[in-house]
Amino acid sequence: AAIFHAVQDCKERHFRATSSTFSRLQRFLQAVYGSNFLQFSIVIIIVGNFFVNVVEAELIPEGPDRILYDVLDKVFTYVFLVELIINMLAHWFWPFWNSGWNLLDVVVVVVSLISLAMEAADPNSSPIPAVKIIRVLRAFRVVRVFKRLTSLRMIILALGASMVPVANTFFVLLLATAIYAILGVGIFSEFDEFSNFSMAFFTMFQSVTGDGWASEIARPMMEAKSDNGFEAGIAVFFLSYILIVMIVLVNIVLAVLLDEFLKTAEMHKLEIATARQLQEGGAEMFAPLDPVLHHLSGFISSEDLGARIETLFSLLDQDEGGTLSYVEFAAGLRRLKTTPVIKVSQDDYKDVTLGFSLCGPDGDLNRQQFQVVMRNQVKL
């Protein structure tokens, strides 16, 4: 810890001696913008703005009654503009524009300013469609709260990370629905629900939602086909679709979302743990894997350690091939966005694998070998 503080003091003195006025202003603004007070205040303002939007949408004020809402809208817009300028100056240039959350802030504020400008240009005219659309888009200001609340931000990040695997599953789901729609048109074309492909596809979509597929679609069709109210072909058609699509494929989508959420949560915990260690003045990290090992060392049992290592392997194995090469190992660790960023050289990889003796013939690590490597590193 003493070495850590000495290094930090040396860096601080060097910064003060060599930094420009803008750099010192930028550091001050970073401290202000990152303070809990300001972030909490912005969250309160965003929620307050959303509440005003809800009340306005409920009451739909006209004439003099709109004055209060127009004033509040201008106040919120200018507050968000000032907050955006502080953020932009504090993190200028690439750190600001490389953040998707910051880009979202820019879009929201720009849309609000355009709305105010269009209304100010001709305040007495009835709202044109473009102004109405922009007014509606201002309701998206509340989305900015996701950036500041960790639990909500993790959900958004998990949704973003799961886009590709979920899209693949959705494609299979839509393909199965389209196949059943085509079969329905060929077999049940005498019914309005299957008169053409579009109607049949919508009918199958209604079925997968569970919205009255039995009472409003299947049973009336069976009653029209059979005197006793039961037709085996119709029953098999709908039941097989429900089993395959609604019970199997939809649950696969949920499983993929849950898996990506757990991976994102694990990565976020790792980032927080390493950042907290540096902020608390922990010992300087000497080994490249220390940020990861710091997280793994918090295990409570051998099974817990194994589960943590397995989660880490899944995070690194982006191609899901079941093995990690040096390139994939190093790239995956860099992608974790720890503080500091993990950079593993080939010599480091050789050291942690005990001269490649723990690797396979090609120098890759499978799941079992990765468990051994990481357990050895935790013991050290």
N, C-alpha and C positions, 0 to 999 in steps of 0.2 A: 504493500500500500504506500509506503514511503517513497519508493521508486516511482510509482504511478503519479503521486502528487508532485514530485520533483520535475518529472517530465512535463506535466501539465503547466506548472509554473514557468518553466523554460519556454514552452510554446506561447504562453500568454505574454511574456515579456517581449518575445520576438514579434508577436502580432502587433503589439502597441508601438514597437519601434519602426516597423516597416509598413504598416497598413495605411491606406489612404483614408480621407474623411468619409468617403462613401462606404468603405469596408466597415469602419467603426459604426456608421449609421445603420448599415445592414445588420450588424451583430445586435445592435440595440433593438431594432425592429423585430428580429428573430426572437429575442427574449420576450418582447411585448406580445407578439402574435402567438407564441407558444405557451403563454401563461394560462393557467387553468381558469383564471378569472375571465379573461377575454373570450376564451373558447366557450365557457359556460354562458357568458352573456350573449354570444352570437347564437348559441342553441336556443336560448330563451326568446331572442328576437325572431328567429326563423319560425319557431312554434307559434309565437304571437301573430306573426304575419299569416300563417296558415289558418289560425283561428279566425282572423278578420276575413280571409277569403271565404271561409265556410259560412260565416254570418252574412256576408254580402251575397253569396249564392243563394242563401235561404230567403233573404228579405227582398232581393232584387230592387234596390233603391233607385228612384228616378228623381230628376230635378234637384231641388235644394237638399233632399235627403242624401244625395251622392257626395256632397261637399266633404263630409267627414271622411268617407272612404277614399276619396281622391287625395286628400291631404295625408292620410295614413300611408297610402300607397307610395306617395312621393318620399315620405320620411323613410320608409323601409328601403326603397330603392337607393337613396343617397347613403344610408347606413351601409348597405351591402357594397356599394361602390367604394366607399372609404375602406372597408375591410378588405376588398379585393386589391386596392392600391397598396395597402400595407403589406399584404401577402406577396404581391408581385415584387415590391422593392426588397422585402426581406429575403426572398429566394430567387432573385434575378441572376441568371437568365434561364439556363437549361433546367436547373432544379424545379423551377416553376412550370415551364411548358412541358416537361416530361411527365408531369403528374396528371392522370386522367381526371382526378377530382378537381384540380385547378381549372382544367379545360371546361368542366361542367359549370364551375362558378362563373367563368367568363361568359359562357353561353347564356346562363340565366340572367346575369346582370346586363349584358348587351340587349337581350330581348326586352327587359324592363325599360331600359333607356330608349329603345326604339319605340316602344309603346307610348312612353311619355312624350317623345318628340312628335309622333304622329297626332296625338291628341292635342298637343299645344299648337300645332300648325293650323288646325281647323277645329276649335273647341265647340262651335255652335252647330256643326253638322251632325247628322245621325251617324253612328259608328259604321264604317265600311267593313266588309268581311275581313280584310287583312287585319284591321285593328281588333276586331272581335277575336280572331284566332290568336293574336299576340296576347290579348288579355287572358285568354284561357291558358296559354303557356306559362303565365306568371305563377300559376298554381304549383308549377314544378319547383318553385323555390324551396319547398319543404324537403325535396330530395337532398339538398345540401347538408341536411342534418346527419345523413348517413356517414359523411366524411368525419364527423366529430364524435360519434358514438361507436365504441369499439365493437359491440355485439352486432349492431346493424351493419357496420362496415364489413365484418367477417362474412355476413350472409351475402352481401353484394359481391365480394371477392370470390366466394365459393360458387355463386351463380355464373360469374364470368369464367372461372376456371373449368366449369362443367359444360360449357357451351358445346364443345366439339363432341364429347361422348354422349351428351343428351341429344344432340342433333342426330347422331347416328341411330340412337334408339327411336327417336321420333320418326325417322325415315322408315324404319322397319314397321312402326305402328301405322303410319299412313299407307304404306304399301299393303299391309294386311287389310286395312279398311277398304282400300281401293279394290283389292281382289274380291272381297265379300260383296262390295257394291256391284261389281260386274256380274258376279254369280247371281245376285239378287235380281238384277235386270233380266238376266236370261231365264230365271226360274219363276219369278213372281211379277212379271211385267203387267199383269192385269190389275195389280193394286196401285193406287196413286203413289204410295210411298216408294215404289220401285219403277215408276213410269219412265225414268231416264237415269243416266249415270249421276247427274247432279243431285236429284231427289234421293236416289239410293245412297249416295255418299253421305248426305245430310242425315238420312235415317240411321245409318250405321254409327255416325258420330253421336247422334242422340242416344243410341243404345249404349255406347261406351261411357257416356256420362251418368247412366243409370236413371235418366229422366223418363220414367213411364214406358220403358221399352217393352215390358211384358203386358201391362194393362192397356196401353194405348196403341201398340203396334202389333205385337205377336198374337195376343189373344183375339183381337178382332179379325186378323187374317185367318187364324185357325177356325173361328166360328163361321167365317164365310166359306171356308173350304170343306168343312166337315159338319155333319149333323150333330155329332156328339161333342163338338167344341174342341176337339184335339186332332192335330195333324202332325204326325211324327216328323215329316220332312222339315216343316217350319220350325218345330221345336229343336231339332238337331242343328239346323242352320243358325238360329239365334244363340243357343246354348254354347255351341262350339266357338262362336265369335266372342261371346262374353268371357269364356274360359281363357282363350288365347290372348285376346287384346286387353280386356278390362282387368283380369286377374293377374296375368303373367307380364305382359309388356308394360303396362302402366306401373306396376310395382318395380320393374327393372329401372324405369326412369327415376323413381323415388330412391332406389338403392344407389344409383349413380350420383344423384344429388347429395345423398347422405355421405357417401364416400368422399366426394370432393370437399364437402363442408368439413369433415374431420381432418383431411389433409391441410386445408387452409387454416383451420384452428390451430393445428400443431405447428405449422410454420409461423403463425402469428405469435404463439407463445414463445417460440424460440427467439424471435426478434425482440420481444419484450424482455426476456430473461437476459440476453446478452447486453441489451442497452442499459438495463437496470444495473448490471454488474459494473459497467463502466461509469455510470453516474454516481454510484455509491463509492467509487474509488477503490474498486477491487484490484487485485494484482494484475500487472500487465500480462497480456496474453502472449506467450512465446511460441506455442505450437499452433500450426494452421487449423487444426481441428478443435481447438479449445472452445469456440462458441458453441459447437454442437455437443461436445463432451460436457460442457457446463449444464446443458439441458438434460442430457442422458443421466448425469450423475445424481439427479433428483429422484431416481427410482426408489420404490418402497419394497420391491420384491424382485426375484429373478424373472418371474413372469411379466412383471411390469416393465422391466428393462428390455426383455425380448419384444414386447409389444411396441415399445418406443423405437427400438432399432428397426422393426418391421415397417413401422410408419415412415421412418426416415428413408428406408430402402424404396418404398413406393413413391416418395416425393422425388427421389433422384432418378428412378427408372421411368423416364418420360415416355419411352417407346414401348414400355410394358413387355420387354423381351425376356424378363426374368434374370438378366445378367447386367453387370455394370462394367464397362471398359474404363480405362483411365480417363478418356475424354469425357465420357458421360458422368463419371464420378466427379471430376473437377467442375464441369459445367453445372451439374446439379447443385453442388455446394455453393457456387457463386450465385446461383439463382435464388437461394434461400434469403438473400438480402439481410444477412446478419450484420451486426455492428461489432467489430469491423468485418468487411467482406472476406469470406474464406477463399484464399487462393492456394491451391495445392499444386505443387510442381511434380514432375515425374519422380524426382528424388524423394519427395515427401510420400508419394504413393508407394514407392519401393520400400520405404521405411515402415509404413503402417502395415504393409502386407508381408513384412519380414523377408525382404528380398524376393518378393513374388512367390514365396513358398506357400502362402495361403490362397493363392489364385489358381484358376484353372489353367489348362495348357496354353490358352491364348492370352493369359494375363487378365482375364475377366473375373469378376466376383459374382457368384450366384447368391441366393438368399442365405443359405447356410454358411457359406464362407464369409459373407458380409457380417453375419451375426458374430462369428469368431473374431474377425478383425476389430469390430467396434467394442466387443466385450474386453478384448486385450487392451484397447486404448483407454477404456474406462478404468481398468485396474491400475494403469500407469498413473 
